[in-house]
């Protein structure tokens, strides 16, 4: 039986949470139940941020010298202030995000509780934390401040801290729904939220583009910025005892043989056996702040940080002459232009409004407006959708089986030392 109530809504009855084979089988079935926009290529469904970003392959204009050894499945580098995307590779490719999804969790929940508020953890607050999660070490019966809980989220990527805050927010289901609504407001249409912690669940996806949106939005908040840039903190152990926790962002701390990156602000790293290594970072030099997201390099361990640092170096150097290949859109709640479905045979302007100087102009693709637009598309598509879903089931099952075999060879080198089965 499924032990985790949240997983009960995702996995079929009698599917064991710890069974890799069952997970792969269910992934294919879940793909059939997802909105159409979550199971079709991004380039066929959305042109958020500009037409070039919907294309496959490297997108760059007006600058040369991109790092040679970029093995990530998807990456993006952008100017934080202007939102101009300087270069990208498969920016809208939908991939499991791992704990970088915690940025969206923070965007959604962070301002709901005062940082000095105190909360005594109950057994039920951590009963639904997935097995194998990364943990900060929260214990029922101990009273924590909200600030300490967020330190657990950002520094140690603690799923236990996420679940406590989610229960304070009204529960997992409510928090997931609010995160999905927040993603819609941010126009992060590649993202489908299943759990608030980023742990591997069938159908939980995002993209380099969306993760960069989450970071850009979060960094506008002083608390978010402070938490993601904190290197160490003292965490309650019960009574008057504390223990020190360290940030797992290696570019921030210089761990595992890496040098700290000059000017790094944060933001969030992640790792699971399915997502591989993911990282979104921000750095400031010479008064300019750049954002970078790297998802699932071919190598494990330090590669995600090395490739992110190489892209930042390029952005602060040769990338200064780059013409924008797209833009990070503004949230609808902050006046961002809304993505609309394209009339048949007519072009549609990208959701960002005017693109940078490198833009090729308005897109001819369709923009999906989120769950409501997806429902309309599904209703209209009829039998065609059924066929597509059947193909998606087969393709997802085959891809998951192949990827599972591939990732099993990498797990040992990608995980943190001493982490055991913990995943970020």
N, C-alpha and C positions, 0 to 999 in steps of 0.2 A: 504493500500500500504506500501511497505517497505520504511522506512524513511532513512535508512542508506545505501548509495551507495555500501559500501563494502558487506553488508549483502545481497544486491540484487544479488550478484553473487553466494550466497550460498543458500538462502531461495527461495522457489518457489514463483511465482507471487501471489499477494494477501495474502501472509502469513504475519501476523502482527508480528513485532519484539518483542512486549511485550507479546505475547500469549504463555504461557508455554505448552499448549497442542499442538499448532502448532510446537513449537520447537521440541517436542518429536517425532511428526510424521515425521518432516523433517529429523531428525537425522537418522531414518531408511532409508529414501530415499537417503540421502547423503552417507551412508555407501555403497550403491550399486555403487555410482559413484567414490568412492575412489580407489586408486591403490590397487591391491590385497594385497600388503605387509601391508597395513594399516588396513585390515579387517580380517586378519588371525592371529592366535597366533604367537607370536614372536618366540617361540621355533620351529615352523614349517618352518619359513622363514629365520631366521638369526642366526648366531652364532658369532656375533661380540663380541670380547673380550674374547672368550673362551667357550668351550662346556658346562661347568658347569653353566655359566650364562644364558644359554638358557633354563635351567631346571626350574621347579616350586619348590617352597619351599625354606627353608633356606639352603644356601651354605656356609660352613665354614670348615676349615681343620686346625688341629694342635693347636687349642685353644678352650677353653671352657668358660663358664660364660657369654654368651651373655645375655643382659637384658631380663628379663622374660616377661615384659608387653610391647610387641611390637605389636600393633594392626594395623599398617599401611598396606595398600594393597601392597606396594612395598617399599623397602629401599635398600641402598647400602652404604658401607663405604670403602674408598680407601686411599692409600698413594698418596699424591699429586705429589711428586717428581718422584717416581718410576712408578706410575700408577698401582701398584699392588692392586687388589681388595681383601680386607681382609675378607669380609663377605657380603652376599647379600641375599635378599629375593625377588623373582620375578623381577629380575633386568631389564628385557626387557618387562615387562608388560606395555602395552600401555594405558595410562590414560591421561585425560585432565590435563594440567600442571599449569593452572592459571598463575599468574604473574611471576613465575619462568622462563617462556619463555622469559621474558625481558632480561635474560642473553644472549640468542642468538641474540636478537635485538641489544644489546650492542656489542657483538662480531662482528656483521655485520656492524654497522653504526658508532661506537664510534670514529674511527680514521679518519673519513671523514671530520670532521670539527675541526678547532682549538678551544680550550676551551675559548679563549678570543673573538671569533667572536660574533657579535651582530646581533640579528634578531628581527624584529618587527612583531608580530603575526597578521595574518589576520583572519577574520571570517571563511573563508573556511578551515583554518588549523585545526579548532576544530569542524567543522560542522559534521564530521563523527565519533565523539567519541561515542561509544555505550552508550545507556541509562543505568544507574545503575553503571557506571564505578567509580572506585576510581579516585579522582582528586587532583592535587596539587593546583589548583586555578589559572590557566593561563587565562588572559583576553586579547582579541583582542585589538590592539592598543598600548599595552605595549611592550617595547623593552627588551629582555632578552639576557644574554650571553649564549653561548652553555653550559658553565659550570653550570649555573643555571638550564637550561633545564635538564641536566643529573642528577642534584641533585633532581629535581622533579621526575625523573624516578626511581632512586635508593632509595631515602629516603621515598617518599610518594607513590611510585608505581603509579604515576600519568599517567593515559592513555591519558590525554590531552597533557602532555609533550611528550609522545611517538608519538602522532599523529603530533605534530608540527615538531619534528625531522624527522619523516617519510616524511612529505610534503617537508621539506628542502632537503630530499634525492631523491626527484623526484616523490613522491606519495606513497600511500598505496600499490598498486599493484606491483610497482617496488620493494618496500622494502620487501614485502612478498616473491617475487621471489628471491631476493638476500639472504634473510634469509634461504630459502629452499636450495639454492646453497651452502650457508655456512654450513648448517647441513650436506649436502652431503660431503663436504670437510672434515668436522670433523668426518665423518663416523657415524653420528648420524642417523641411518636408521630407528629408531622407530618414528621419529618426522615428523609430517605433519603440516605445518604452514598454517593457514587461515588468521590470523590477527597478527600484530606486537606486540600487547599489552598483549596477553594471555587471553583475555576475552573469555567467553564461546561462542564458535561457533561450530556447528556440524562439526565433522571431525578433529578438532584441537587436536592433541595428541602428547605425548612424553613419556619418560620413565625415571625411576630413573637413569639408565645408561647414557642416553643421557644428562639429566640435569647436571650430574656430569661432563661429557665431556665439556659442555658449561662453567661451573664454572672454571674448570682446565685451559681451554684455556684463559678465560678472566683474570684470576688472574696473568697471565704472563705480563699483561699490567699495567703500573703504574697508569694510570688514572682510569681504571676499578677498580683496587684494592683500590684506594683512595676513589672513590665514594661509593663503597659498604660498606666501613668501616666508613663512616661519620655518626655521631650520630645526629647532628643538623646543620641547616644552616639558614641564613636569606634569605627570598625570596621576590622578588619585589611585591609591592601591588599597584604600580602606583605613579607617582611623585617621591618624596624622601622617601616614606613610604615603610616599609618592615614588614613581619611577619615571625615568626620562624616556621620552619618545623622540625619534628622529624622522625627519621628512625622507620619504623614499625617492624623491626626485634627485637623481644623481648629479644633474647639472647644477642644482642648487647647493648640494652638500659636498660634492667632490668625492663621493664614495666609489668604491670598486675601480680605482685606478683612473677615474676621470677627473679632469680639472673643473673647478667651478667655472661656469660661463659668465664672463664679464658683463654685468648689467642685467643679469637674469632677474625677472620679477617672480616667476612661478611658471606654469600654472598647475597641471595635473598629469600624472603618469598612470599607466595601468598595465595589467598583464593577466591573461587567462590562457589556458591551454588551447582554447578555440580562437580567441581574438589575437593571440600572440602579444607582442609588445605594442602599446599605443602611447602617444605622448603629445600633449599640446603645451607649448611654452610661449613665454613673452619676455622680451628683453628690450632695454632702452639704452641707446648710445647716441651721444650728440644731440639729445633732445628729440630723437625719433624712436618710437616704439614699434617693434615688429612682432607679429604673431606667427607661429609655425605649428603645424600639425603633421605628425608622421604616424601612419598606421601600418602595422604588421610588416616590418622588414623581413627579408628572407633569413637573416641571421637573428640569433637571440642575444641575450645579455645586454651589452652596451650599444648595440647597433642603432637602436631607436634614438638614443641620445646623441650619438656621433653624427647621425644623419640630420637630426634637428639642428645641431650646432653648425654643421656645414652649410645648411640652408640659411641660417641666420647670418653667418659670416658673409655669404654671397649677397644677402639682402642689404647688409650694411656697407658692402663694397660695390661690386659690379652691378648689383641689383638696383642701385640708385638711378640708373638710366633706364630701367625697365618701364615699358608702357603697360598700363593695366590690361589684363586679360579678362577681368571681371571685377566684381565688387561684392563686399559683404553687405547684405541688405540690412536695413533698419527694421526694428520691431514695429509691428502694426500699431501697438499702443503708443509708440513714439513718433507716429506720423509716417512710417514707412509705407511706400506704395504697395498695394495689395496685389498678389499674384492672381490672375484671372484666367479662366479657361479660354483657349484660343477659338474664335469663330472659325468655322470651316473656310479654308482657303485664304485666311487673312493672317497677317503677322501680329505678334503680341510683344509689347515691350517687357523686358525683364523686370522682375519685382523690385529691383534696386532703383529704378528710375534711370537717370543718366549714368552711363558707365564712364570709366576713365578714358584717357586719350587713346588707349590701345583697343578699345572696343570695336567690334565689327558691326555694331548696330543691333536692332531689335531681333528677337528670335522668331523663328517660324514654328517652334515646337509648342507643345501644350504645357500649361502650368496647372498643377493640381492644387486645389485650395485646402487640402487636408481631408479629414474624415468625411465631411459633408460632400465635398466634391467627389471623393472616392466612392461614396455610396451611390451617387448619381451615375457615375461611370459604370459601376457594377450592374445597376439596374438596367442601364441601356445596353450593356454588352451582351447579356443573355448567354446563349449557348457558346459564343466565342470565349467568354470568360471561363466557362467550365473547361473548355479545351486547354486554355492557357494554364489554368490551375493544375490540370492533370499533368501537363508538361512540366510545370514548376515543381510538382511533387517528385517526379522522377529525377529531374535535374538536381534538385536540392539534396535528395537522398544520396545520389551518386557523388555530388560534390562534397558532401559532408563526410562520406566514407573515405574519399581520397584525402581530404584535408586532415581528417583524424589520424590517418596513417602517417601523413607528412609531419603533423605537429607532435606526434608521440616521440619522434626522434629528436625534437628540439626542446622538450619540456625541461630536461635536466639542466641545460645551459641557460635557459631563459629565466628561471625562477630565482628569487632572492636567496642568499645563503641562510640556511636554518629555517626557511619558510615552510618546509614540509609540503603539505597539500594546500597551503594557503594560496589564494590567488587574489590579485588586485584587479 
